[in-house]
């Protein structure tokens, strides 16, 4: 049986040495289906050594859901020449593995040339930083203004517009959108 942990050794040998890339790709997918943690080092090795199999390895590691692989996957974000699909797959994988310690590497993707990569990195950082704010010893946003500014960043706004007696508005691409339903009063802290 291919999904059995007993088959992992044979599948990894196939993934490492078969002449046909499709067979190697299917072997990697079958290894991921076993969810056997012992296969992680071999998958990481293939991911680092074989650019043609990198994407399927990233998806396999994401599917296995082992947080220990996050640092290896994050390391790829620092590699030059990663294509769009690979960068997106890495960020999705890091989101699934949920290792906030990779935030420094993910933060570098906020300047990625592709907007989808920037948005995924921003969303991931937002989630991780939100988790850290709920952690003991962390500080929540100090004022209403801080909270509104965080909403602007989260919603990819260009500007925050505040007027007494009116709802706070978010300016995005020339359009004004309400952020919250409450009106802004001078005594709001």
Backbone as CSV, one residue per row, in Angstrom:
resi,resn,N_x,N_y,N_z,CA_x,CA_y,CA_z,C_x,C_y,C_z
1,UNK,0.823,-1.195,0.000,0.000,0.000,0.000,0.858,1.245,0.000
2,UNK,0.531,2.179,-0.875,1.322,3.397,-0.983,1.159,4.322,0.213
3,UNK,-0.018,4.367,0.821,-0.247,5.257,1.954,0.279,4.722,3.265
4,UNK,0.823,3.540,3.258,1.318,2.917,4.484,2.709,3.446,4.842
5,UNK,2.963,3.667,6.135,4.291,4.117,6.555,5.407,3.141,6.180
6,UNK,5.072,1.869,5.956,6.097,0.894,5.578,6.632,1.175,4.173
7,UNK,5.854,1.851,3.365,6.250,2.126,1.988,7.136,3.369,1.863
8,UNK,7.315,4.109,2.946,8.034,5.383,2.886,9.446,5.222,2.324
9,UNK,10.175,4.219,2.766,11.549,4.022,2.283,11.610,3.847,0.777
10,UNK,10.757,2.980,0.254,10.738,2.742,-1.191,10.300,3.998,-1.946
11,UNK,9.322,4.702,-1.401,8.848,5.926,-2.048,9.933,7.008,-2.076
12,UNK,10.673,7.120,-0.986,11.753,8.118,-0.947,12.880,7.759,-1.904
13,UNK,13.184,6.472,-2.033,14.206,6.063,-3.013,13.739,6.413,-4.422
14,UNK,12.468,6.187,-4.705,11.913,6.538,-6.010,11.954,8.053,-6.215
15,UNK,11.574,8.803,-5.185,11.568,10.266,-5.280,12.969,10.818,-5.510
16,UNK,13.982,10.131,-5.019,15.363,10.595,-5.169,16.011,10.186,-6.480
17,UNK,15.589,9.050,-7.051,16.412,8.501,-8.123,15.703,8.147,-9.429
18,UNK,14.399,8.162,-9.490,13.735,7.762,-10.726,14.049,8.768,-11.834
19,UNK,14.156,8.272,-13.045,14.499,9.124,-14.183,13.325,10.017,-14.614
20,UNK,12.118,9.578,-14.368,10.924,10.317,-14.785,10.493,11.281,-13.674
21,UNK,10.446,12.566,-13.959,10.092,13.575,-12.955,8.679,13.381,-12.431
22,UNK,7.759,12.911,-13.296,6.378,12.717,-12.861,6.291,11.591,-11.823
23,UNK,7.076,10.536,-12.026,7.115,9.441,-11.059,7.668,9.959,-9.735
24,UNK,8.696,10.776,-9.817,9.285,11.353,-8.598,8.274,12.240,-7.869
25,UNK,7.548,13.036,-8.640,6.536,13.915,-8.053,5.442,13.106,-7.359
26,UNK,4.970,12.067,-8.021,3.923,11.214,-7.427,4.437,10.491,-6.182
27,UNK,5.691,10.125,-6.186,6.278,9.468,-5.011,6.308,10.436,-3.825
28,UNK,6.638,11.686,-4.086,6.654,12.700,-3.022,5.248,12.904,-2.466
29,UNK,4.266,12.953,-3.350,2.880,13.096,-2.905,2.437,11.890,-2.073
30,UNK,2.881,10.715,-2.470,2.540,9.506,-1.708,3.215,9.514,-0.335
31,UNK,4.447,10.014,-0.266,5.140,10.131,1.024,4.353,11.076,1.930
32,UNK,3.898,12.181,1.379,3.125,13.145,2.174,1.833,12.514,2.693
33,UNK,1.237,11.651,1.886,-0.012,10.996,2.295,0.187,10.078,3.503
34,UNK,1.396,9.591,3.700,1.662,8.723,4.854,1.715,9.520,6.155
35,UNK,2.037,10.827,6.051,2.174,11.707,7.222,3.212,11.169,8.219
36,UNK,4.223,10.521,7.694,5.285,9.955,8.520,6.365,11.016,8.728
37,UNK,6.516,11.480,9.971,7.474,12.544,10.295,8.913,12.181,9.947
38,UNK,9.212,10.906,9.892,10.584,10.492,9.576,10.979,10.867,8.151
39,UNK,10.023,11.158,7.297,10.303,11.508,5.905,10.666,12.984,5.728
40,UNK,10.456,13.798,6.753,10.688,15.246,6.636,12.110,15.574,6.185
41,UNK,13.167,15.021,6.812,14.525,15.385,6.358,14.771,15.049,4.885
42,UNK,14.241,13.925,4.433,14.433,13.550,3.029,13.683,14.506,2.104
43,UNK,12.475,14.893,2.481,11.704,15.838,1.662,12.381,17.210,1.632
44,UNK,12.904,17.630,2.771,13.623,18.919,2.822,14.855,18.859,1.921
45,UNK,15.563,17.739,1.960,16.750,17.573,1.116,16.388,17.658,-0.368
46,UNK,15.339,16.966,-0.763,14.896,17.006,-2.167,14.486,18.433,-2.529
47,UNK,13.754,19.094,-1.634,13.287,20.463,-1.871,14.465,21.411,-2.119
48,UNK,15.538,21.236,-1.359,16.689,22.124,-1.489,17.561,21.784,-2.699
49,UNK,17.631,20.508,-3.060,18.537,20.052,-4.116,17.918,20.059,-5.517
50,UNK,16.605,19.887,-5.603,15.936,19.700,-6.894,14.937,20.829,-7.179
51,UNK,15.327,21.863,-7.900,14.399,22.963,-8.184,13.117,22.524,-8.905
52,UNK,13.210,21.487,-9.729,12.021,21.027,-10.453,10.992,20.378,-9.534
53,UNK,11.419,19.892,-8.385,10.514,19.221,-7.447,10.214,20.086,-6.223
54,UNK,10.702,21.300,-6.237,10.562,22.180,-5.073,9.099,22.423,-4.714
55,UNK,8.289,22.742,-5.701,6.888,23.082,-5.446,6.132,21.904,-4.836
56,UNK,6.314,20.715,-5.379,5.608,19.550,-4.847,6.108,19.208,-3.444
57,UNK,7.375,19.448,-3.159,7.906,19.219,-1.807,7.305,20.204,-0.810
58,UNK,7.188,21.462,-1.215,6.582,22.472,-0.340,5.146,22.076,-0.027
59,UNK,4.406,21.684,-1.050,3.012,21.275,-0.843,2.928,20.017,0.023
60,UNK,3.881,19.100,-0.143,3.911,17.883,0.674,4.157,18.223,2.137
61,UNK,5.121,19.102,2.389,5.422,19.497,3.767,4.233,20.237,4.386
62,UNK,3.562,21.036,3.589,2.368,21.727,4.086,1.295,20.710,4.459
63,UNK,1.096,19.717,3.586,0.086,18.699,3.842,0.391,17.846,5.064
64,UNK,1.664,17.649,5.317,2.055,16.856,6.483,1.848,17.645,7.776
65,UNK,1.944,18.967,7.691,1.632,19.816,8.829,2.604,19.732,9.994
66,UNK,3.855,19.413,9.736,4.855,19.307,10.804,5.584,20.641,10.941
67,UNK,5.385,21.291,12.069,5.933,22.629,12.302,7.456,22.664,12.207
68,UNK,8.109,21.549,12.467,9.576,21.496,12.420,10.123,21.800,11.025
69,UNK,9.304,21.639,10.003,9.755,21.902,8.632,9.690,23.387,8.273
70,UNK,9.054,24.203,9.101,8.827,25.615,8.770,10.122,26.383,8.521
71,UNK,11.133,26.154,9.326,12.381,26.918,9.151,13.051,26.582,7.822
72,UNK,12.953,25.333,7.388,13.543,24.933,6.107,12.774,25.547,4.938
73,UNK,11.451,25.549,5.053,10.623,26.136,4.001,10.861,27.652,3.949
74,UNK,10.934,28.291,5.107,11.153,29.740,5.162,12.496,30.127,4.551
75,UNK,13.471,29.261,4.701,14.796,29.522,4.134,14.721,29.735,2.616
76,UNK,13.779,29.066,1.971,13.630,29.223,0.519,13.216,30.644,0.129
77,UNK,12.534,31.345,1.036,12.118,32.717,0.717,13.310,33.645,0.521
78,UNK,14.457,33.267,1.050,15.653,34.095,0.890,16.430,33.732,-0.375
79,UNK,16.008,32.686,-1.064,16.681,32.216,-2.266,16.305,33.090,-3.460
80,UNK,17.273,33.486,-4.236,17.016,34.274,-5.443,16.414,33.375,-6.526
81,UNK,15.609,33.968,-7.372,15.091,33.254,-8.530,13.864,32.397,-8.268
82,UNK,13.225,32.566,-7.113,12.005,31.817,-6.833,10.886,32.389,-7.693
83,UNK,10.130,31.519,-8.374,9.042,32.053,-9.191,7.816,32.333,-8.327
84,UNK,6.815,32.950,-8.915,5.625,33.387,-8.195,4.925,32.215,-7.508
85,UNK,4.716,31.115,-8.219,4.025,29.966,-7.634,4.761,29.424,-6.416
86,UNK,6.077,29.418,-6.484,6.866,28.921,-5.353,6.764,29.867,-4.152
87,UNK,6.843,31.162,-4.401,6.742,32.117,-3.287,5.373,32.032,-2.615
88,UNK,4.327,31.926,-3.420,2.984,31.800,-2.861,2.834,30.485,-2.087
89,UNK,3.362,29.395,-2.643,3.270,28.093,-1.969,4.019,28.115,-0.639
90,UNK,5.175,28.766,-0.613,5.954,28.859,0.629,5.155,29.610,1.688
91,UNK,4.565,30.729,1.320,3.795,31.513,2.287,2.556,30.754,2.754
92,UNK,1.888,30.053,1.848,0.735,29.237,2.261,1.173,28.136,3.215
93,UNK,2.300,27.505,2.898,2.839,26.445,3.753,3.171,26.998,5.136
94,UNK,3.831,28.138,5.191,4.165,28.741,6.480,2.905,29.107,7.259
95,UNK,1.868,29.519,6.543,0.597,29.806,7.201,-0.022,28.557,7.804
96,UNK,0.066,27.453,7.091,-0.470,26.188,7.601,0.354,25.687,8.779
97,UNK,1.681,25.771,8.661,2.554,25.295,9.729,2.514,26.225,10.942
98,UNK,2.120,27.475,10.726,1.855,28.442,11.787,3.016,28.606,12.759
99,UNK,4.179,28.906,12.210,5.365,29.138,13.041,5.712,30.624,12.991
100,UNK,5.267,31.367,13.988,5.469,32.817,14.033,6.940,33.203,14.119
101,UNK,7.814,32.256,14.418,9.242,32.568,14.470,9.807,32.851,13.074
102,UNK,9.056,32.568,12.039,9.505,32.820,10.666,9.076,34.203,10.181
103,UNK,8.568,35.036,11.084,8.049,36.357,10.711,9.121,37.243,10.073
104,UNK,10.348,37.140,10.522,11.421,37.981,9.977,11.614,37.709,8.486
105,UNK,11.600,36.450,8.114,11.787,36.079,6.709,10.555,36.479,5.898
106,UNK,9.366,36.258,6.462,8.127,36.606,5.762,8.046,38.114,5.563
107,UNK,8.517,38.882,6.535,8.471,40.347,6.443,9.219,40.854,5.213
108,UNK,10.260,40.148,4.784,11.008,40.552,3.591,10.132,40.521,2.339
109,UNK,9.090,39.719,2.349,8.200,39.597,1.191,7.178,40.722,1.112
110,UNK,7.181,41.624,2.084,6.299,42.787,2.010,6.725,43.717,0.877
111,UNK,7.955,43.541,0.381,8.461,44.343,-0.738,8.553,43.524,-2.021
112,UNK,7.863,42.392,-2.054,7.874,41.531,-3.239,7.269,42.289,-4.423
113,UNK,7.756,42.043,-5.633,7.199,42.742,-6.794,5.749,42.353,-7.113
114,UNK,5.297,41.212,-6.651,3.936,40.765,-6.976,2.969,41.078,-5.832
115,UNK,1.840,41.746,-6.125,0.907,42.148,-5.069,0.290,40.973,-4.298
116,UNK,0.083,39.853,-4.949,-0.512,38.707,-4.257,0.426,38.160,-3.177
117,UNK,1.720,38.167,-3.459,2.715,37.727,-2.481,2.749,38.705,-1.313
118,UNK,2.739,40.009,-1.619,2.748,41.017,-0.562,1.525,40.877,0.339
119,UNK,0.362,40.658,-0.269,-0.873,40.527,0.516,-0.824,39.287,1.404
120,UNK,-0.376,38.165,0.858,-0.294,36.938,1.647,0.693,37.102,2.805
121,UNK,1.826,37.737,2.554,2.813,37.992,3.618,2.215,38.912,4.678
122,UNK,1.534,39.962,4.247,0.920,40.909,5.181,-0.141,40.209,6.042
123,UNK,-0.985,39.388,5.423,-2.016,38.658,6.168,-1.404,37.702,7.185
124,UNK,-0.350,37.038,6.775,0.323,36.094,7.661,0.947,36.825,8.854
125,UNK,1.617,37.925,8.588,2.216,38.712,9.671,1.147,39.283,10.592
126,UNK,0.060,39.710,10.002,-1.048,40.248,10.800,-1.558,39.173,11.760
127,UNK,-1.734,37.965,11.247,-2.225,36.864,12.086,-1.231,36.544,13.199
128,UNK,0.045,36.454,12.850,1.055,36.121,13.847,1.204,37.224,14.882
129,UNK,1.199,38.463,14.447,1.347,39.551,15.396,0.109,39.672,16.277
130,UNK,-1.050,39.336,15.742,-2.278,39.307,16.544,-2.205,38.232,17.609
131,UNK,-1.612,37.081,17.280,-1.448,36.013,18.265,-0.499,36.470,19.358
132,UNK,0.551,37.175,18.972,1.523,37.633,19.962,0.914,38.696,20.869
133,UNK,-0.013,39.497,20.337,-0.644,40.513,21.172,-1.508,39.877,22.242
134,UNK,-2.059,38.716,21.956,-2.876,38.017,22.942,-2.043,37.239,23.941
135,UNK,-0.748,37.151,23.701,0.125,36.381,24.583,0.398,37.161,25.863
136,UNK,0.654,36.439,26.956,0.972,37.134,28.207,2.202,38.016,28.031
137,UNK,2.131,39.220,28.582,3.271,40.130,28.499,3.284,40.986,27.254
138,UNK,2.363,40.737,26.303,2.342,41.562,25.093,1.360,42.704,25.289
139,UNK,1.527,43.757,24.519,0.675,44.920,24.661,-0.355,44.961,23.552
140,UNK,-1.593,45.230,23.931,-2.652,45.444,22.954,-2.510,46.874,22.441
141,UNK,-3.133,47.201,21.304,-3.067,48.573,20.833,-3.505,49.537,21.942
142,UNK,-2.719,50.578,22.151,-2.918,51.463,23.298,-4.144,52.358,23.148
143,UNK,-4.434,52.833,21.966,-5.515,53.794,21.799,-6.431,53.366,20.655
144,UNK,-7.539,54.078,20.574,-8.473,53.842,19.461,-7.774,54.140,18.141
145,UNK,-6.936,55.171,18.135,-6.203,55.537,16.921,-5.310,54.375,16.466
146,UNK,-4.609,53.740,17.408,-3.771,52.589,17.058,-4.610,51.472,16.440
147,UNK,-5.769,51.219,17.017,-6.648,50.166,16.498,-7.138,50.511,15.092
148,UNK,-7.502,51.773,14.879,-7.961,52.192,13.548,-6.836,52.086,12.523
149,UNK,-5.636,52.481,12.908,-4.500,52.379,11.989,-4.201,50.925,11.643
150,UNK,-4.352,50.028,12.598,-4.162,48.607,12.304,-5.214,48.106,11.316
151,UNK,-6.445,48.597,11.454,-7.491,48.223,10.493,-7.160,48.726,9.085
152,UNK,-6.597,49.924,8.996,-6.208,50.475,7.697,-5.162,49.577,7.043
153,UNK,-4.177,49.159,7.814,-3.134,48.274,7.285,-3.729,46.937,6.871
154,UNK,-4.565,46.384,7.707,-5.169,45.078,7.413,-6.007,45.125,6.142
155,UNK,-6.705,46.224,5.941,-7.584,46.339,4.775,-6.905,46.997,3.583
156,UNK,-5.590,47.142,3.657,-4.774,47.674,2.572,-5.183,49.081,2.152
157,UNK,-5.463,49.912,3.136,-5.860,51.284,2.858,-4.679,52.190,2.591
158,UNK,-4.970,53.312,1.958,-3.947,54.312,1.673,-3.897,55.373,2.756
159,UNK,-5.053,55.637,3.410,-5.112,56.715,4.374,-6.276,56.489,5.333
160,UNK,-6.185,57.111,6.499,-7.245,57.097,7.502,-7.766,58.516,7.613
161,UNK,-9.086,58.680,7.508,-9.686,60.010,7.572,-10.599,60.053,8.797
162,UNK,-10.290,60.988,9.698,-11.055,61.156,10.935,-11.642,62.553,10.977
163,UNK,-12.935,62.641,11.299,-13.612,63.928,11.482,-14.548,63.793,12.671
164,UNK,-14.608,64.798,13.567,-15.513,64.719,14.717,-16.962,64.578,14.264
165,UNK,-17.692,63.691,14.925,-19.097,63.490,14.615,-19.347,62.615,13.392
166,UNK,-18.298,62.075,12.793,-18.445,61.213,11.600,-17.759,59.878,11.843
167,UNK,-18.119,58.921,11.027,-17.471,57.611,11.119,-16.057,57.691,10.562
168,UNK,-15.134,56.948,11.162,-13.784,56.881,10.584,-13.860,56.263,9.186
169,UNK,-13.128,56.824,8.263,-13.159,56.362,6.878,-11.766,55.901,6.443
170,UNK,-11.769,54.935,5.578,-10.548,54.391,4.993,-10.511,54.845,3.544
171,UNK,-9.407,55.418,3.144,-9.241,55.799,1.747,-8.410,54.710,1.079
172,UNK,-8.973,54.099,0.041,-8.261,53.065,-0.700,-8.514,53.273,-2.177
173,UNK,-7.432,53.518,-2.902,-7.490,53.720,-4.351,-8.490,54.814,-4.717
174,UNK,-8.492,55.908,-3.927,-9.335,57.052,-4.224,-10.758,56.953,-3.717
175,UNK,-11.159,55.812,-3.184,-12.524,55.634,-2.681,-12.522,55.706,-1.170
176,UNK,-13.580,56.273,-0.602,-13.738,56.337,0.846,-14.666,55.209,1.293
177,UNK,-14.207,54.444,2.276,-14.984,53.330,2.804,-15.049,53.453,4.317
178,UNK,-16.231,53.219,4.918,-16.306,53.283,6.382,-15.540,52.111,7.004
179,UNK,-14.847,52.385,8.099,-14.103,51.328,8.787,-14.976,50.673,9.840
180,UNK,-15.641,51.510,10.652,-16.509,51.012,11.727,-17.816,51.767,11.665
181,UNK,-18.814,51.284,12.377,-20.132,51.913,12.361,-20.240,53.092,13.318
182,UNK,-19.406,53.132,14.336,-19.475,54.198,15.344,-18.930,55.515,14.789
183,UNK,-19.503,56.607,15.286,-18.973,57.913,14.914,-17.772,58.221,15.784
184,UNK,-16.930,59.089,15.302,-15.708,59.475,16.017,-16.008,60.696,16.873
185,UNK,-15.767,60.571,18.170,-16.005,61.684,19.082,-14.681,62.096,19.716
186,UNK,-14.556,63.367,20.074,-13.275,63.836,20.652,-12.900,63.112,21.956
187,UNK,-13.894,62.605,22.700,-13.560,61.952,23.952,-13.200,60.484,23.797
188,UNK,-13.173,59.938,22.566,-12.784,58.532,22.346,-11.291,58.374,22.645
189,UNK,-10.972,57.376,23.463,-9.548,57.172,23.804,-9.107,55.792,23.438
